[in-house]
Amino acid sequence: MSKLLEIIKFMEKKKIETFIKKYTLGKTIDSVIWKNNKENLIVTAMTSDKKLFASVQLENAAKGFINGVDVGILTSDRWKKMISVLEDNITFTLDVD
């Protein structure tokens, strides 16, 4: 039996979109992990050819995250398109087995 796990209780869509724009470096970085340090969301990523490196921190964004939960984003461009149709304030919930 699966249960629902609310990962992000509340976050402004604009903050998420800006965060994605900063770490993707003009769509050169796509797959990342959003790390949660209990207060901030942090992404450190590198392009596949290892020529560009990004380290971006979104301050006070992890307060809505469940402690210790990191989120893997396989395709940031697709993720950004998916959230673009949502309301201004977003809650993420996962179905966990």
N, C-alpha and C positions, 0 to 999 in steps of 0.2 A: 504494500500500500504506500503510495507516495503522499508527501505532504508539501504544502506551499511554504516557501522560504522567502520572506520579504527582504530583498537585498538592500534596496535603497528606499527609505521611507518617504523622502521628499527631496527633489532637486529641481532647480530651474533649468528649463530646456536651453536657454541662451548660454548658461555656464557650461553645459555639456558640449554644445556645438563649438564654443570658443576653445575649450580644452582640446577637442578633437582636431580643430584647425591648427592649433599650435604644435601638437606632437606629430602630425602627419607630414609636415615639411613639404607642402605642395604635392601631396599624394605619393611621396616617395616611401613613406613608412605606413604600413597598413595593419599588420598583426601586432598586437601589444597586450600587455596585462596591466590593468588598472590595479595598482597596489594600494592597500588601505593601511595607513599607520595610525588609525583611530581619530585623526583630525583632518589629514590632507589626503588627497588622491595623488599618486605619483606614477608617472610613466617614464621608464627609461627604455629606449629602443634604438635599434640600428638598422640601416638599410641592408638588404641582402648582399650587396657588394662590399659592405663594411666601410664605406667611404663617408657616410653621414651618421651622426649620433644625435639623439634628442633626449633630453631629460627635462620633463615638464611637471610642475607641481601645481595643483589646484587647491588653494588654501581653504580650510574650513568646509571642504566638500564631503569629507568622509564621515561627518557627524551623523548623517542619515544612514550610513552603511552599518551592517552588523559587524561587530568587532572580528577582525581576523579573516574576513572574506575578501578575496581578490577576484576580479572579474576579467576573464580572457576575452578579448575582442579579436576575432579572426579577420574580419574585413571592416575596417573603420569607415570606409566610404559607404558601404551598405548600411552600417549601423547608423550613420549620420542621416542617411535618406529615410530610414525607418522611423527615427524619432522626429523627423521634420513634420510629420503629420499629426503628432500628438499635441496635447494641450501644453500650456506654458509651464506647468508644474508636473513632474513625472515621478511615479512610483514604479520600481521594478520588482517583480515577483518571479521566482523560479519554482518549477515543479521538481522536487527532489525525491529520489527513491531511497 
